[in-house]
Amino acid sequence: MTAHDRRGRAVRVPSSRLSRLAGFGGMTTGIAGRALLDGARRVGRGERPELRDLILTPTNIARFTDELARMRGAAMKLGQLMSMDGGDVLPRELAEIMARLRADADVMPPRQLRSVLAESWGTDWLKRFETFDVRPIAAASIGQVHRARTRDGRDLAIKVQYPGVAASIDSDIDNVVGLMRVSGLAPRGIDLAPLVAEAKRQLNEEADYALEARNLKSYAAQIGDAPGFALPRVQDDLSGRRVLAMSFVPGRPLEAAADAPQSVRDDIGHRLLALTMREIFEFGLMQSDPNLANYRYDAETDRIGLLDFGAVRPIEPALVDGYRHLLEAGLAGNEAALEAAARGIGFIGEDTAPHHSKTLLLMAAMAFDAVRTDTPFDFGRSDLVSRLRDRALDLAAEPAFAEVPPIDVLYLQRKAAGVYLICRRLGARVNVKEVFEAGVNA
């Protein structure tokens, strides 16, 4: 094995439910204790502090983030699912947590890694490889990825799951949601139960690497040999439920392309938007986790590498038709048809108050107005996100507003938001109207 430097610390992953529960318990006790002491001091000075202000201190935010990074798994993933970017959408405290989790994921120590691989491949597993880099090239919430070369010459990326993560998903999510409620980070007035249930379902699927291998093969069959994209190929002889071996996809992190010429950035943005349209209207299959870490760009071949297929979701034909009507109405500026389509897909519910419906439709119209033009939309310079954020915060501040669209609609919205934020990070300029029209007419 060889090693190379990486910012993440080597920290043993707590693998038993007892050790994970103890971690959460210690964090909760420490945060509560500091809040009580600080509150007593401030009351003694004649102040009347809010509980949120006592809990969301810089020290407690650091403790919360460090513990999520140490636990990995659902604890960390649930936090990451709440934001692809965060800076313009989330409260400052939560955006800070998300940024740190993306930048500072811990890694398994080599001894723990060897133990995990021995369970999957047998104690003599190293004999299969010419080289195996013990330091990961990527580390995330459920597993970490290693570069390796087999003795028969295959250049591989091997995803290794953290021990104990799959068995602890449900309890980890319950613990994190409890902490979010206590800390004030949980959104007020919204029934979290269906979202929590869906998070558990999704994460249990993502923890099944055999399912991810099947997802990757299904997606590859749909996209075929489309130019401009590269997908890894599953290596069945080295893959299972907790280890996934794939061909290595070369390239740099996609955000590095932010320094590329404008024409390159524009083309990348166009490709990602067009691919999203194909996923909805042609594939009926969507990679629903569009964060930057799941894309790479190889300037030499001009190909975008697509990574991580644990969150692939089918799209029901009825929802495909609903989104076709929504885009057609939005591009035409037809307010009545837009409202009908929004209600048809569940973006506006039967019980939504009229003034809330009006605001939601106004937000949808704002988005379509920004792209209903034959000139390229400048993602980097547009203030659309901040204007939508202001409207959303106004809605969320109303005690009576607690709208949660159907889960499938949420995933499509998250996909759209994620691709938008990627294009914004790149400063891409794309004729969005043209891309949308090509999608709905496919």
N, C-alpha and C positions, 0 to 999 in steps of 0.2 A: 504493500500500500504506500501511496505517496500522499503528501499533504500540501495545501497552500493556504495563504492567509485569507481570512474572511472576518468581517466585523463582528458576527455573532459569537457569543460566548458558548463554550462547551458546558452545558448544564444538564445533568441527568433528568430525564423526563419522569415525573411521578407516575408509576405504572399501576398502582393498586388504588381501588376506590377509597380506601381508608386514608392513604397518603394524600390523595387529591382533596378529600373532604377536609382533612386537617389543614391543608394549604388555604382553602377558602375560609375555614373557621378562624385561622390565625390572622388572615387579612381583615376579615370583618371585625374581629375583636380589636385589632390595632387601630383601624379607622374609627370605630365607635369610641374607643378610649381617648384618642386625640381630639375628637369632636367634643366630647364631654368636658375635657379639661379646657379647651379653648373657649367653649361656650360659658363655662363658669367664670373664667377670667373676664370675658367681655360683659357678662351680666354684672359682675362686680364693678365694672367701670360705668355702669348705667346704660349699657347698650342693649338692644333687643335683636340679636342676630337671627337670621334665617337659617334653618337646618341645612339647606342646600349650600349656603356659604360656609358653614362649619365643616361640611363633608368634602366639598370640592376645593380643597386647598392644594397648593403645589405639591406638598409632601404626600398627601393622600392620593393625588393623581399619579404620582411617580410610583407609589406602592401598588396601586391598582394595576398600572401598566406592567410593572415588573412581574407581578404574580400571573397575569394573563400570559405573558411571554414565557414564563417558566412552565406553566401548566400545558401550554399549547392546546391542541384539540379544539373541542367545541367552545371552550372558554374564549380562546383567541379568535376562532373563526366567527363566532357570533358578533364579536366587536367589529371584525373586518367587513362582515356582510352589511353593516350599517353605513358603510361609506366606501366609495371608490376614490374620491378625492377629499371631500370633507371641508375644505377651507371655506367654501362659499355656502355650505348647506347646514353644517352641524354647529351646535354650540361650541364656543371656543375650547372649553375643557375637553369635550369629547373629540373634537378635531385633533387636539394635541395627543390624546391617547392613540387615536388611529394612526397618526403620523409616526409615532414611536414604534407601534407594533409592526408597521410595514418596514421600518428601517432596521430594527434591532432584534429580529427573531433569533432566539437561542438555538443551538444545535446539540445533537446527542454527542456525548463523549465517545471516542472510538471503541472503548470496551463495551458500552451498551449497544453500539451499532453492530459490532461483531456478534453479540449474543442474539440480536434480532435476526440477522442474516443466517446464522447457524440454525435457528428454528425453522426458517423457510427453505434453506438449501442444503442443510447438513453441515457437519463440522468441517468437512474438507472443501467447503465452497470456494475458497480462494484459489484452488487448483484450476478452476475454470477460466481464470482471468490472467491476462498478461500484465495489466495494471488495474488498480482499483483505488481511486482517490478517496481517502478517508474523510477529507473535509468536503462538505457539500457545496455544490455550485448554487444551490437555492435551498432555503428553509422556509416553511410556511406553517400553517396551523395544524395540519394533520400528518404531514410527513416532510421529509427532506430529500433532495435529489443529488445523486452522486454520478460523476463521470467515470466510465470504465471502458476497458477494451478487453474483449474476450480473446482466448488463445486462437480462435479461428478468424480473428481480425475484425470483429464487429465493434464499431464505435457507438457506445450506448449512454443513455441517460437512465439511471435507475432510481425510481422513487421508492423510498423505504418509509413505512408508516411507524410513527412513534408507538412504543409499547403501551398498552392500556387505554389508548385513546378511544378505540371503537367501543369498548365496553362501558366507557364512562360518559358517552355523549349526552344521554338524557339527564343524568344527574348534574353534569357540568352546566348544561343550559339552564336548568332550574336554579342552580346556585348563582349564575351570573345575572339572570333576570331578577332574582331576589336582591342582589347587590345594586343593580341599576335602580330598582324601585326605592330602596333605602337611600341611595345617594342623590336621587332626584334626576338621574339621567334618563329614566324611562319617560317616554312621552305621556303627557297627561290626557285623560279622557279617552284613551284608545284601548280597546279590549285586546290585550296581547296574546290571549289564549290561542287563537287560530294561527298567529304568526309564530308562536313558540312551537306549536305542533308541527308546522311546516318546516321550521328550522331543524327540528329533530329528525323529521323524515329525510330532508335533504342531506343533512350531515351523515346520517347512517348510510345513505347511498354513496356519498363521497368517500366514506371509509372503506367501501367494498371495491378494491382495486380490480377485481375480476369484472365487476360491472363497468368500471371505467374503461377497461380494455374493450369490452363489447361496444360501449358508446363511441370510442375512438374509431373502431372499425366501421360502425354504422355511419358516422359522420364522414369518414374518408370515402365511403361508397357514394355518398351524396355529392360531395364536392368534386370527386373524381380528380382529374389532372388539371384543374383550373389554374391558369397561369397566375403568377404573382403570389402564390401561397405555398407553404411547406408544412406538412404534418408528420409527426413521428409515426413509425411503424411498430406495432406491438411485437415483442419477442416472446412468443408463447412458452418457450422452454424455460424461461427464467421468471415467469410471471405467475402471480397467485393473488389471494385475497389481500395480503399485506405487503407485497412487493410487486411493483410494476416496472418491467424492463422495456425500454423503447429505443429506437434508433435516435441518435443525437441530432438535434436540429441546430445548425450553426446560426450565429448572429449575435447582435448586441441587444440589450434591453431596448424596447421600443422608444422609450423617452429619449434615448441618445439621438434619435433621428430629429429631435427638435432643433439641432444645429445643422441639419441638412439644408440644401437649397430649397427655396419655396416650392418649386415644381415637384420635388420629391415628397415633401410633406403634404402637398395637395393631393398627390396621387395615392399616398398611403391612406389619407382620410377618405378619399373617394372609394377605395377598395373596401375599407372596413364598413362604410355605410352600405355599399352595394351588397356586400356579403350578408349583412343583417337583413336586408330585403329578401335575399335569396333564402335565408334561413326561414323567414316567416312565410313567404308566398310560394316557395318552390320546394324546399326541403321538408317543411313541417317539422323541423328539428332545430333546436337552438342551444348553442353554448351560452348558458345563462349567467356566467361569472366574468363579466368583461372588465377586469382590472388590468392595469398595465403589466403586471407580472406574468400574465398569461399570453403575452405577445413578444416576439423578437423580430428584429429586422436585419437581414443580411444584405448589406450594400453591394457586395460583389455580384450576387445573383438577383438582386432587386426582388427578394421574396420576403413576405411576412410569415414568420413562424407562428403557428397556432398551437398553444400548449394547454394542458389541463382540461380533460373532458369528464371530470367527475360530476359536473353540474349540467349535463346535457338533458334537455327536456323536450318531449314531443309537444307539438302545438295542435290542438284539436281543430278540425276543419271549420267548425262553427266560429271559432275565435279568429281564424285566418280570414274568413269572410267579413267578420265584424271589423277587423283592422283595415281591410280593404275599403269598406264603406267609410271608415273614419278618415283615412288618408284622402280619399276622393272628395269627401265633404270639406275637409280642411283646406285642401289645395284649391278648391273651387270657391272658398269663402262663403259657403252655404251654411248659415247659422242653424237653421232648422234641421238640416240633414246631419250636421255635426252633433247637435244635441241628441238626435235619435240614435246615432251610432254610438255615442258615449254611453247612453243608457243601455243600448243593446249589449255592449261588452261588459257592463257593470262598473264602468269608471264612475258613473253616477248611479246611486242606488235608488230603490223605490221609496225609501224613507228619508232621502236627503232633503233637507229643508230648502225651500225655493231660493233663499238668498245665498245658501251654500252652493246650490247647483249653479247659480249665476256666476259665482266667483270661479268655480271649477271650469266652467265653459269659457270664461274670460281668459283663464290661464292657458287653456288649449288653443284658443284663438290667438293669443299672444305668440305662442310657439309657431303656429302656422303662418301668421303674418310675417314673422321674421324670415321665413324661408320661401314664401310664395313670391318668388322673383326669378327672373331668368339670369340674374347675375350671381356669381359665386357668393355664398354666405361665408363671412370671415369669422370663424370660430374664436380666434384669438382676441379679436377686438370687440366682439359682441357683449352687451350687458344683459343678454337674455336670462342667464342663470341668476344673476342678482335680482332682476325684476321678478322672476318666478319665485325665488326664495322669499322675497318680501311678502308676496301674496300668500305663500304657504305658511309663513310664520304668523301672519294675521289670522288665517283660518285656524291654525293650531292653538292660538291664544283664546279662541272662543270655547267656553266650557261645553257648549252643546254640540260641538263638531267632533265627531269620532269616526270618520269615514275610513274604512279599510276595503279597498277593491278586492275582487276575487284574487286568489293566489296567482293564477296564471297571468292575470293582467298585471299584477305587481312585478312578476318576473320580466314581462315584456317591457314595462316601464323602466325597470332597472337596467335592462339591456340597452335601451335607447339612451338612458342617462349616462351609462358607462361609456358607450361609443362617443357620445357628445363630448364628455370630459376628456377622452383620449384625443379627439380632434382639437379640442381647445388647448390641451397641453402641447400639441404639435404646432399650434398656430396655423392649422390647415384652412384652406379656402376651397369650398366645394359647392357646386351647383346642386343643392339639396333637392330642389324641385324636380330636376331632371332625374335624379336617383330615385326619388319617391314614385314618379310617374312610371319609370321603367319597372319598378317593383310591383306596383298594383296591376300593371298591364301584362305581367309575365304569364 
